[in-house]
Amino acid sequence: MNKNIEQLWTKAAQYASAYPSGQNNSWETQVEFLNTFAKLIVKKCAEIADSGVDTTESHLIGNDILEHFGVEE
């Protein structure tokens, strides 16, 4: 697995493991993990799209990406 993707995967797994013991294998926890993982990917893409952009002169593409996928910053 790509190192960057693995870091996002681990972060999402840590978030999902914060659930009380016994709930970590539930369907709800798995869905929450996948949702968190997807949101982390979208946020990273938005961050990359906006990196190095002069915000006073440019439209921020990252905001469009976040809005398209319904991800709050």
PDB file with SEQRES, HELIX, SHEET and CRYST1 records, atoms N, CA, C and O in Angstrom:
SEQRES   1 A   73  MET ASN LYS ASN ILE GLU GLN LEU TRP THR LYS ALA ALA          
SEQRES   2 A   73  GLN TYR ALA SER ALA TYR PRO SER GLY GLN ASN ASN SER          
SEQRES   3 A   73  TRP GLU THR GLN VAL GLU PHE LEU ASN THR PHE ALA LYS          
SEQRES   4 A   73  LEU ILE VAL LYS LYS CYS ALA GLU ILE ALA ASP SER GLY          
SEQRES   5 A   73  VAL ASP THR THR GLU SER HIS LEU ILE GLY ASN ASP ILE          
SEQRES   6 A   73  LEU GLU HIS PHE GLY VAL GLU GLU                              
HELIX    1 AA1 LYS A    3  ALA A   16  1                                  14    
HELIX    2 AA2 TRP A   27  ASP A   50  1                                  24    
HELIX    3 AA3 ILE A   61  PHE A   69  1                                   9    
CRYST1    1.000    1.000    1.000  90.00  90.00  90.00 P 1           1          
ATOM      1  N   MET A   1       0.852  -1.169   0.000  1.00  0.00           N  
ATOM      2  CA  MET A   1       0.000   0.000   0.000  1.00  0.00           C  
ATOM      3  C   MET A   1       0.906   1.243   0.000  1.00  0.00           C  
ATOM      4  O   MET A   1       1.944   1.259   0.661  1.00  0.00           O  
ATOM      5  N   ASN A   2       0.511   2.261  -0.732  1.00  0.00           N  
ATOM      6  CA  ASN A   2       1.220   3.524  -0.770  1.00  0.00           C  
ATOM      7  C   ASN A   2       1.345   4.089   0.644  1.00  0.00           C  
ATOM      8  O   ASN A   2       0.400   4.025   1.430  1.00  0.00           O  
ATOM      9  N   LYS A   3       2.515   4.642   0.961  1.00  0.00           N  
ATOM     10  CA  LYS A   3       2.790   5.157   2.312  1.00  0.00           C  
ATOM     11  C   LYS A   3       1.780   6.225   2.725  1.00  0.00           C  
ATOM     12  O   LYS A   3       1.318   6.226   3.866  1.00  0.00           O  
ATOM     13  N   ASN A   4       1.437   7.122   1.827  1.00  0.00           N  
ATOM     14  CA  ASN A   4       0.489   8.189   2.145  1.00  0.00           C  
ATOM     15  C   ASN A   4      -0.906   7.636   2.411  1.00  0.00           C  
ATOM     16  O   ASN A   4      -1.589   8.083   3.333  1.00  0.00           O  
ATOM     17  N   ILE A   5      -1.324   6.675   1.613  1.00  0.00           N  
ATOM     18  CA  ILE A   5      -2.629   6.054   1.813  1.00  0.00           C  
ATOM     19  C   ILE A   5      -2.633   5.260   3.115  1.00  0.00           C  
ATOM     20  O   ILE A   5      -3.623   5.263   3.847  1.00  0.00           O  
ATOM     21  N   GLU A   6      -1.532   4.586   3.398  1.00  0.00           N  
ATOM     22  CA  GLU A   6      -1.424   3.817   4.637  1.00  0.00           C  
ATOM     23  C   GLU A   6      -1.552   4.726   5.863  1.00  0.00           C  
ATOM     24  O   GLU A   6      -2.164   4.340   6.859  1.00  0.00           O  
ATOM     25  N   GLN A   7      -0.980   5.922   5.794  1.00  0.00           N  
ATOM     26  CA  GLN A   7      -1.101   6.862   6.911  1.00  0.00           C  
ATOM     27  C   GLN A   7      -2.552   7.278   7.122  1.00  0.00           C  
ATOM     28  O   GLN A   7      -3.012   7.367   8.260  1.00  0.00           O  
ATOM     29  N   LEU A   8      -3.275   7.533   6.033  1.00  0.00           N  
ATOM     30  CA  LEU A   8      -4.692   7.894   6.148  1.00  0.00           C  
ATOM     31  C   LEU A   8      -5.508   6.712   6.681  1.00  0.00           C  
ATOM     32  O   LEU A   8      -6.414   6.890   7.495  1.00  0.00           O  
ATOM     33  N   TRP A   9      -5.173   5.498   6.212  1.00  0.00           N  
ATOM     34  CA  TRP A   9      -5.842   4.280   6.663  1.00  0.00           C  
ATOM     35  C   TRP A   9      -5.670   4.116   8.174  1.00  0.00           C  
ATOM     36  O   TRP A   9      -6.626   3.818   8.890  1.00  0.00           O  
ATOM     37  N   THR A  10      -4.438   4.316   8.646  1.00  0.00           N  
ATOM     38  CA  THR A  10      -4.135   4.178  10.066  1.00  0.00           C  
ATOM     39  C   THR A  10      -4.882   5.224  10.886  1.00  0.00           C  
ATOM     40  O   THR A  10      -5.410   4.922  11.956  1.00  0.00           O  
ATOM     41  N   LYS A  11      -4.925   6.450  10.382  1.00  0.00           N  
ATOM     42  CA  LYS A  11      -5.647   7.514  11.091  1.00  0.00           C  
ATOM     43  C   LYS A  11      -7.136   7.189  11.192  1.00  0.00           C  
ATOM     44  O   LYS A  11      -7.749   7.401  12.238  1.00  0.00           O  
ATOM     45  N   ALA A  12      -7.717   6.677  10.113  1.00  0.00           N  
ATOM     46  CA  ALA A  12      -9.132   6.296  10.132  1.00  0.00           C  
ATOM     47  C   ALA A  12      -9.362   5.124  11.075  1.00  0.00           C  
ATOM     48  O   ALA A  12     -10.373   5.081  11.777  1.00  0.00           O  
ATOM     49  N   ALA A  13      -8.437   4.179  11.098  1.00  0.00           N  
ATOM     50  CA  ALA A  13      -8.560   3.014  11.988  1.00  0.00           C  
ATOM     51  C   ALA A  13      -8.473   3.445  13.446  1.00  0.00           C  
ATOM     52  O   ALA A  13      -9.188   2.915  14.297  1.00  0.00           O  
ATOM     53  N   GLN A  14      -7.601   4.404  13.737  1.00  0.00           N  
ATOM     54  CA  GLN A  14      -7.490   4.904  15.106  1.00  0.00           C  
ATOM     55  C   GLN A  14      -8.784   5.577  15.531  1.00  0.00           C  
ATOM     56  O   GLN A  14      -9.216   5.431  16.674  1.00  0.00           O  
ATOM     57  N   TYR A  15      -9.402   6.310  14.622  1.00  0.00           N  
ATOM     58  CA  TYR A  15     -10.667   6.969  14.914  1.00  0.00           C  
ATOM     59  C   TYR A  15     -11.745   5.923  15.208  1.00  0.00           C  
ATOM     60  O   TYR A  15     -12.506   6.059  16.167  1.00  0.00           O  
ATOM     61  N   ALA A  16     -11.803   4.885  14.380  1.00  0.00           N  
ATOM     62  CA  ALA A  16     -12.822   3.843  14.552  1.00  0.00           C  
ATOM     63  C   ALA A  16     -12.591   3.038  15.825  1.00  0.00           C  
ATOM     64  O   ALA A  16     -13.547   2.572  16.444  1.00  0.00           O  
ATOM     65  N   SER A  17     -11.323   2.871  16.223  1.00  0.00           N  
ATOM     66  CA  SER A  17     -11.041   2.080  17.420  1.00  0.00           C  
ATOM     67  C   SER A  17     -11.373   2.844  18.695  1.00  0.00           C  
ATOM     68  O   SER A  17     -11.313   2.281  19.788  1.00  0.00           O  
ATOM     69  N   ALA A  18     -11.723   4.121  18.565  1.00  0.00           N  
ATOM     70  CA  ALA A  18     -12.106   4.915  19.729  1.00  0.00           C  
ATOM     71  C   ALA A  18     -13.486   4.531  20.246  1.00  0.00           C  
ATOM     72  O   ALA A  18     -13.888   4.970  21.324  1.00  0.00           O  
ATOM     73  N   TYR A  19     -14.210   3.720  19.492  1.00  0.00           N  
ATOM     74  CA  TYR A  19     -15.516   3.262  19.945  1.00  0.00           C  
ATOM     75  C   TYR A  19     -15.354   2.350  21.152  1.00  0.00           C  
ATOM     76  O   TYR A  19     -14.316   1.705  21.300  1.00  0.00           O  
ATOM     77  N   PRO A  20     -16.367   2.282  22.021  1.00  0.00           N  
ATOM     78  CA  PRO A  20     -16.278   1.409  23.193  1.00  0.00           C  
ATOM     79  C   PRO A  20     -15.995  -0.045  22.815  1.00  0.00           C  
ATOM     80  O   PRO A  20     -16.410  -0.513  21.755  1.00  0.00           O  
ATOM     81  N   SER A  21     -15.305  -0.732  23.671  1.00  0.00           N  
ATOM     82  CA  SER A  21     -14.942  -2.135  23.433  1.00  0.00           C  
ATOM     83  C   SER A  21     -16.179  -2.958  23.092  1.00  0.00           C  
ATOM     84  O   SER A  21     -17.248  -2.779  23.675  1.00  0.00           O  
ATOM     85  N   GLY A  22     -16.009  -3.855  22.143  1.00  0.00           N  
ATOM     86  CA  GLY A  22     -17.108  -4.722  21.728  1.00  0.00           C  
ATOM     87  C   GLY A  22     -17.862  -4.186  20.536  1.00  0.00           C  
ATOM     88  O   GLY A  22     -18.598  -4.931  19.888  1.00  0.00           O  
ATOM     89  N   GLN A  23     -17.697  -2.908  20.229  1.00  0.00           N  
ATOM     90  CA  GLN A  23     -18.394  -2.317  19.090  1.00  0.00           C  
ATOM     91  C   GLN A  23     -17.482  -2.194  17.869  1.00  0.00           C  
ATOM     92  O   GLN A  23     -17.946  -1.825  16.790  1.00  0.00           O  
ATOM     93  N   ASN A  24     -16.204  -2.496  18.025  1.00  0.00           N  
ATOM     94  CA  ASN A  24     -15.251  -2.276  16.939  1.00  0.00           C  
ATOM     95  C   ASN A  24     -15.476  -3.157  15.722  1.00  0.00           C  
ATOM     96  O   ASN A  24     -14.980  -2.834  14.642  1.00  0.00           O  
ATOM     97  N   ASN A  25     -16.201  -4.247  15.854  1.00  0.00           N  
ATOM     98  CA  ASN A  25     -16.445  -5.123  14.711  1.00  0.00           C  
ATOM     99  C   ASN A  25     -17.862  -4.991  14.175  1.00  0.00           C  
ATOM    100  O   ASN A  25     -18.272  -5.757  13.303  1.00  0.00           O  
ATOM    101  N   SER A  26     -18.607  -4.028  14.690  1.00  0.00           N  
ATOM    102  CA  SER A  26     -19.982  -3.870  14.242  1.00  0.00           C  
ATOM    103  C   SER A  26     -20.021  -3.263  12.833  1.00  0.00           C  
ATOM    104  O   SER A  26     -19.059  -2.648  12.374  1.00  0.00           O  
ATOM    105  N   TRP A  27     -21.126  -3.450  12.190  1.00  0.00           N  
ATOM    106  CA  TRP A  27     -21.326  -2.885  10.857  1.00  0.00           C  
ATOM    107  C   TRP A  27     -21.219  -1.365  10.921  1.00  0.00           C  
ATOM    108  O   TRP A  27     -20.621  -0.749  10.039  1.00  0.00           O  
ATOM    109  N   GLU A  28     -21.788  -0.764  11.945  1.00  0.00           N  
ATOM    110  CA  GLU A  28     -21.759   0.683  12.087  1.00  0.00           C  
ATOM    111  C   GLU A  28     -20.323   1.210  12.199  1.00  0.00           C  
ATOM    112  O   GLU A  28     -19.983   2.240  11.617  1.00  0.00           O  
ATOM    113  N   THR A  29     -19.488   0.487  12.954  1.00  0.00           N  
ATOM    114  CA  THR A  29     -18.100   0.903  13.111  1.00  0.00           C  
ATOM    115  C   THR A  29     -17.346   0.777  11.794  1.00  0.00           C  
ATOM    116  O   THR A  29     -16.526   1.630  11.455  1.00  0.00           O  
ATOM    117  N   GLN A  30     -17.624  -0.283  11.060  1.00  0.00           N  
ATOM    118  CA  GLN A  30     -16.962  -0.461   9.764  1.00  0.00           C  
ATOM    119  C   GLN A  30     -17.369   0.647   8.790  1.00  0.00           C  
ATOM    120  O   GLN A  30     -16.536   1.168   8.049  1.00  0.00           O  
ATOM    121  N   VAL A  31     -18.648   0.997   8.799  1.00  0.00           N  
ATOM    122  CA  VAL A  31     -19.129   2.073   7.934  1.00  0.00           C  
ATOM    123  C   VAL A  31     -18.487   3.395   8.350  1.00  0.00           C  
ATOM    124  O   VAL A  31     -18.073   4.180   7.497  1.00  0.00           O  
ATOM    125  N   GLU A  32     -18.405   3.643   9.655  1.00  0.00           N  
ATOM    126  CA  GLU A  32     -17.772   4.868  10.147  1.00  0.00           C  
ATOM    127  C   GLU A  32     -16.298   4.929   9.743  1.00  0.00           C  
ATOM    128  O   GLU A  32     -15.796   5.990   9.370  1.00  0.00           O  
ATOM    129  N   PHE A  33     -15.608   3.793   9.818  1.00  0.00           N  
ATOM    130  CA  PHE A  33     -14.206   3.739   9.389  1.00  0.00           C  
ATOM    131  C   PHE A  33     -14.085   4.112   7.922  1.00  0.00           C  
ATOM    132  O   PHE A  33     -13.262   4.952   7.559  1.00  0.00           O  
ATOM    133  N   LEU A  34     -14.898   3.493   7.077  1.00  0.00           N  
ATOM    134  CA  LEU A  34     -14.822   3.770   5.633  1.00  0.00           C  
ATOM    135  C   LEU A  34     -15.183   5.217   5.317  1.00  0.00           C  
ATOM    136  O   LEU A  34     -14.555   5.840   4.461  1.00  0.00           O  
ATOM    137  N   ASN A  35     -16.189   5.754   6.000  1.00  0.00           N  
ATOM    138  CA  ASN A  35     -16.551   7.160   5.807  1.00  0.00           C  
ATOM    139  C   ASN A  35     -15.406   8.077   6.210  1.00  0.00           C  
ATOM    140  O   ASN A  35     -15.094   9.038   5.507  1.00  0.00           O  
ATOM    141  N   THR A  36     -14.782   7.779   7.344  1.00  0.00           N  
ATOM    142  CA  THR A  36     -13.657   8.581   7.815  1.00  0.00           C  
ATOM    143  C   THR A  36     -12.495   8.493   6.841  1.00  0.00           C  
ATOM    144  O   THR A  36     -11.878   9.509   6.523  1.00  0.00           O  
ATOM    145  N   PHE A  37     -12.189   7.300   6.367  1.00  0.00           N  
ATOM    146  CA  PHE A  37     -11.100   7.096   5.414  1.00  0.00           C  
ATOM    147  C   PHE A  37     -11.354   7.901   4.135  1.00  0.00           C  
ATOM    148  O   PHE A  37     -10.456   8.578   3.634  1.00  0.00           O  
ATOM    149  N   ALA A  38     -12.564   7.823   3.620  1.00  0.00           N  
ATOM    150  CA  ALA A  38     -12.912   8.561   2.404  1.00  0.00           C  
ATOM    151  C   ALA A  38     -12.790  10.069   2.625  1.00  0.00           C  
ATOM    152  O   ALA A  38     -12.258  10.778   1.771  1.00  0.00           O  
ATOM    153  N   LYS A  39     -13.274  10.558   3.754  1.00  0.00           N  
ATOM    154  CA  LYS A  39     -13.191  11.991   4.045  1.00  0.00           C  
ATOM    155  C   LYS A  39     -11.739  12.450   4.156  1.00  0.00           C  
ATOM    156  O   LYS A  39     -11.394  13.535   3.688  1.00  0.00           O  
ATOM    157  N   LEU A  40     -10.886  11.627   4.775  1.00  0.00           N  
ATOM    158  CA  LEU A  40      -9.474  11.980   4.881  1.00  0.00           C  
ATOM    159  C   LEU A  40      -8.825  12.084   3.500  1.00  0.00           C  
ATOM    160  O   LEU A  40      -8.001  12.967   3.263  1.00  0.00           O  
ATOM    161  N   ILE A  41      -9.198  11.183   2.594  1.00  0.00           N  
ATOM    162  CA  ILE A  41      -8.664  11.235   1.228  1.00  0.00           C  
ATOM    163  C   ILE A  41      -9.120  12.512   0.525  1.00  0.00           C  
ATOM    164  O   ILE A  41      -8.315  13.193  -0.110  1.00  0.00           O  
ATOM    165  N   VAL A  42     -10.396  12.834   0.637  1.00  0.00           N  
ATOM    166  CA  VAL A  42     -10.932  14.032  -0.006  1.00  0.00           C  
ATOM    167  C   VAL A  42     -10.258  15.282   0.562  1.00  0.00           C  
ATOM    168  O   VAL A  42      -9.891  16.185  -0.189  1.00  0.00           O  
ATOM    169  N   LYS A  43     -10.096  15.333   1.879  1.00  0.00           N  
ATOM    170  CA  LYS A  43      -9.453  16.497   2.498  1.00  0.00           C  
ATOM    171  C   LYS A  43      -8.005  16.644   2.030  1.00  0.00           C  
ATOM    172  O   LYS A  43      -7.542  17.759   1.787  1.00  0.00           O  
ATOM    173  N   LYS A  44      -7.300  15.537   1.904  1.00  0.00           N  
ATOM    174  CA  LYS A  44      -5.912  15.588   1.438  1.00  0.00           C  
ATOM    175  C   LYS A  44      -5.859  16.074  -0.014  1.00  0.00           C  
ATOM    176  O   LYS A  44      -4.988  16.868  -0.370  1.00  0.00           O  
ATOM    177  N   CYS A  45      -6.779  15.605  -0.844  1.00  0.00           N  
ATOM    178  CA  CYS A  45      -6.832  16.065  -2.240  1.00  0.00           C  
ATOM    179  C   CYS A  45      -7.102  17.568  -2.297  1.00  0.00           C  
ATOM    180  O   CYS A  45      -6.486  18.277  -3.093  1.00  0.00           O  
ATOM    181  N   ALA A  46      -8.011  18.052  -1.467  1.00  0.00           N  
ATOM    182  CA  ALA A  46      -8.326  19.477  -1.433  1.00  0.00           C  
ATOM    183  C   ALA A  46      -7.120  20.280  -0.964  1.00  0.00           C  
ATOM    184  O   ALA A  46      -6.836  21.353  -1.497  1.00  0.00           O  
ATOM    185  N   GLU A  47      -6.419  19.765   0.022  1.00  0.00           N  
ATOM    186  CA  GLU A  47      -5.214  20.427   0.535  1.00  0.00           C  
ATOM    187  C   GLU A  47      -4.153  20.538  -0.562  1.00  0.00           C  
ATOM    188  O   GLU A  47      -3.526  21.584  -0.731  1.00  0.00           O  
ATOM    189  N   ILE A  48      -3.964  19.454  -1.296  1.00  0.00           N  
ATOM    190  CA  ILE A  48      -2.981  19.447  -2.380  1.00  0.00           C  
ATOM    191  C   ILE A  48      -3.402  20.408  -3.488  1.00  0.00           C  
ATOM    192  O   ILE A  48      -2.565  21.123  -4.040  1.00  0.00           O  
ATOM    193  N   ALA A  49      -4.688  20.429  -3.814  1.00  0.00           N  
ATOM    194  CA  ALA A  49      -5.185  21.310  -4.879  1.00  0.00           C  
ATOM    195  C   ALA A  49      -4.962  22.772  -4.529  1.00  0.00           C  
ATOM    196  O   ALA A  49      -4.720  23.589  -5.417  1.00  0.00           O  
ATOM    197  N   ASP A  50      -5.039  23.111  -3.251  1.00  0.00           N  
ATOM    198  CA  ASP A  50      -4.897  24.503  -2.831  1.00  0.00           C  
ATOM    199  C   ASP A  50      -3.475  24.889  -2.453  1.00  0.00           C  
ATOM    200  O   ASP A  50      -3.200  26.069  -2.233  1.00  0.00           O  
ATOM    201  N   SER A  51      -2.567  23.926  -2.371  1.00  0.00           N  
ATOM    202  CA  SER A  51      -1.212  24.262  -1.938  1.00  0.00           C  
ATOM    203  C   SER A  51      -0.526  25.165  -2.958  1.00  0.00           C  
ATOM    204  O   SER A  51      -0.583  24.917  -4.162  1.00  0.00           O  
ATOM    205  N   GLY A  52       0.104  26.185  -2.474  1.00  0.00           N  
ATOM    206  CA  GLY A  52       0.830  27.104  -3.328  1.00  0.00           C  
ATOM    207  C   GLY A  52      -0.030  28.090  -4.088  1.00  0.00           C  
ATOM    208  O   GLY A  52       0.478  28.841  -4.921  1.00  0.00           O  
ATOM    209  N   VAL A  53      -1.330  28.100  -3.814  1.00  0.00           N  
ATOM    210  CA  VAL A  53      -2.235  29.004  -4.522  1.00  0.00           C  
ATOM    211  C   VAL A  53      -2.340  30.310  -3.744  1.00  0.00           C  
ATOM    212  O   VAL A  53      -2.509  30.300  -2.524  1.00  0.00           O  
ATOM    213  N   ASP A  54      -2.239  31.424  -4.447  1.00  0.00           N  
ATOM    214  CA  ASP A  54      -2.429  32.736  -3.830  1.00  0.00           C  
ATOM    215  C   ASP A  54      -3.924  32.946  -3.641  1.00  0.00           C  
ATOM    216  O   ASP A  54      -4.652  33.171  -4.608  1.00  0.00           O  
ATOM    217  N   THR A  55      -4.376  32.872  -2.410  1.00  0.00           N  
ATOM    218  CA  THR A  55      -5.815  32.927  -2.125  1.00  0.00           C  
ATOM    219  C   THR A  55      -6.432  34.289  -2.423  1.00  0.00           C  
ATOM    220  O   THR A  55      -7.655  34.399  -2.515  1.00  0.00           O  
ATOM    221  N   THR A  56      -5.613  35.328  -2.575  1.00  0.00           N  
ATOM    222  CA  THR A  56      -6.161  36.650  -2.881  1.00  0.00           C  
ATOM    223  C   THR A  56      -6.450  36.818  -4.368  1.00  0.00           C  
ATOM    224  O   THR A  56      -7.180  37.726  -4.766  1.00  0.00           O  
ATOM    225  N   GLU A  57      -5.873  35.936  -5.188  1.00  0.00           N  
ATOM    226  CA  GLU A  57      -6.033  36.093  -6.638  1.00  0.00           C  
ATOM    227  C   GLU A  57      -6.647  34.878  -7.328  1.00  0.00           C  
ATOM    228  O   GLU A  57      -6.917  34.922  -8.529  1.00  0.00           O  
ATOM    229  N   SER A  58      -6.868  33.808  -6.594  1.00  0.00           N  
ATOM    230  CA  SER A  58      -7.321  32.576  -7.237  1.00  0.00           C  
ATOM    231  C   SER A  58      -8.547  31.989  -6.546  1.00  0.00           C  
ATOM    232  O   SER A  58      -8.757  32.176  -5.348  1.00  0.00           O  
ATOM    233  N   HIS A  59      -9.332  31.291  -7.316  1.00  0.00           N  
ATOM    234  CA  HIS A  59     -10.431  30.502  -6.780  1.00  0.00           C  
ATOM    235  C   HIS A  59      -9.821  29.223  -6.196  1.00  0.00           C  
ATOM    236  O   HIS A  59      -8.968  28.602  -6.831  1.00  0.00           O  
ATOM    237  N   LEU A  60     -10.240  28.834  -5.016  1.00  0.00           N  
ATOM    238  CA  LEU A  60      -9.676  27.647  -4.382  1.00  0.00           C  
ATOM    239  C   LEU A  60     -10.400  26.391  -4.860  1.00  0.00           C  
ATOM    240  O   LEU A  60     -11.559  26.159  -4.516  1.00  0.00           O  
ATOM    241  N   ILE A  61      -9.712  25.599  -5.643  1.00  0.00           N  
ATOM    242  CA  ILE A  61     -10.263  24.357  -6.183  1.00  0.00           C  
ATOM    243  C   ILE A  61     -10.560  23.378  -5.052  1.00  0.00           C  
ATOM    244  O   ILE A  61     -11.530  22.623  -5.114  1.00  0.00           O  
ATOM    245  N   GLY A  62      -9.719  23.395  -4.018  1.00  0.00           N  
ATOM    246  CA  GLY A  62      -9.932  22.504  -2.878  1.00  0.00           C  
ATOM    247  C   GLY A  62     -11.302  22.676  -2.260  1.00  0.00           C  
ATOM    248  O   GLY A  62     -11.921  21.695  -1.847  1.00  0.00           O  
ATOM    249  N   ASN A  63     -11.787  23.905  -2.188  1.00  0.00           N  
ATOM    250  CA  ASN A  63     -13.126  24.142  -1.651  1.00  0.00           C  
ATOM    251  C   ASN A  63     -14.190  23.483  -2.525  1.00  0.00           C  
ATOM    252  O   ASN A  63     -15.170  22.940  -2.015  1.00  0.00           O  
ATOM    253  N   ASP A  64     -13.996  23.532  -3.832  1.00  0.00           N  
ATOM    254  CA  ASP A  64     -14.931  22.872  -4.746  1.00  0.00           C  
ATOM    255  C   ASP A  64     -14.946  21.359  -4.519  1.00  0.00           C  
ATOM    256  O   ASP A  64     -16.000  20.724  -4.551  1.00  0.00           O  
ATOM    257  N   ILE A  65     -13.764  20.796  -4.292  1.00  0.00           N  
ATOM    258  CA  ILE A  65     -13.658  19.351  -4.042  1.00  0.00           C  
ATOM    259  C   ILE A  65     -14.396  18.989  -2.758  1.00  0.00           C  
ATOM    260  O   ILE A  65     -15.183  18.043  -2.734  1.00  0.00           O  
ATOM    261  N   LEU A  66     -14.139  19.744  -1.690  1.00  0.00           N  
ATOM    262  CA  LEU A  66     -14.807  19.479  -0.409  1.00  0.00           C  
ATOM    263  C   LEU A  66     -16.322  19.594  -0.551  1.00  0.00           C  
ATOM    264  O   LEU A  66     -17.064  18.747  -0.054  1.00  0.00           O  
ATOM    265  N   GLU A  67     -16.773  20.638  -1.225  1.00  0.00           N  
ATOM    266  CA  GLU A  67     -18.211  20.849  -1.405  1.00  0.00           C  
ATOM    267  C   GLU A  67     -18.842  19.741  -2.233  1.00  0.00           C  
ATOM    268  O   GLU A  67     -19.932  19.265  -1.917  1.00  0.00           O  
ATOM    269  N   HIS A  68     -18.150  19.332  -3.298  1.00  0.00           N  
ATOM    270  CA  HIS A  68     -18.673  18.273  -4.173  1.00  0.00           C  
ATOM    271  C   HIS A  68     -18.928  16.983  -3.400  1.00  0.00           C  
ATOM    272  O   HIS A  68     -19.939  16.314  -3.614  1.00  0.00           O  
ATOM    273  N   PHE A  69     -18.008  16.638  -2.500  1.00  0.00           N  
ATOM    274  CA  PHE A  69     -18.142  15.393  -1.744  1.00  0.00           C  
ATOM    275  C   PHE A  69     -18.837  15.586  -0.403  1.00  0.00           C  
ATOM    276  O   PHE A  69     -18.999  14.625   0.349  1.00  0.00           O  
ATOM    277  N   GLY A  70     -19.250  16.810  -0.092  1.00  0.00           N  
ATOM    278  CA  GLY A  70     -19.964  17.074   1.156  1.00  0.00           C  
ATOM    279  C   GLY A  70     -19.107  16.871   2.390  1.00  0.00           C  
ATOM    280  O   GLY A  70     -19.590  16.395   3.418  1.00  0.00           O  
ATOM    281  N   VAL A  71     -17.829  17.232   2.290  1.00  0.00           N  
ATOM    282  CA  VAL A  71     -16.905  17.054   3.403  1.00  0.00           C  
ATOM    283  C   VAL A  71     -16.657  18.408   4.055  1.00  0.00           C  
ATOM    284  O   VAL A  71     -16.257  19.367   3.394  1.00  0.00           O  
ATOM    285  N   GLU A  72     -16.899  18.469   5.350  1.00  0.00           N  
ATOM    286  CA  GLU A  72     -16.646  19.693   6.109  1.00  0.00           C  
ATOM    287  C   GLU A  72     -15.166  19.791   6.405  1.00  0.00           C  
ATOM    288  O   GLU A  72     -14.511  18.776   6.641  1.00  0.00           O  
ATOM    289  N   GLU A  73     -14.634  20.989   6.394  1.00  0.00           N  
ATOM    290  CA  GLU A  73     -13.221  21.167   6.718  1.00  0.00           C  
ATOM    291  C   GLU A  73     -13.015  21.257   8.187  1.00  0.00           C  
ATOM    292  O   GLU A  73     -11.882  21.408   8.643  1.00  0.00           O  
TER     293      GLU A  73                                                      
END                                                                             
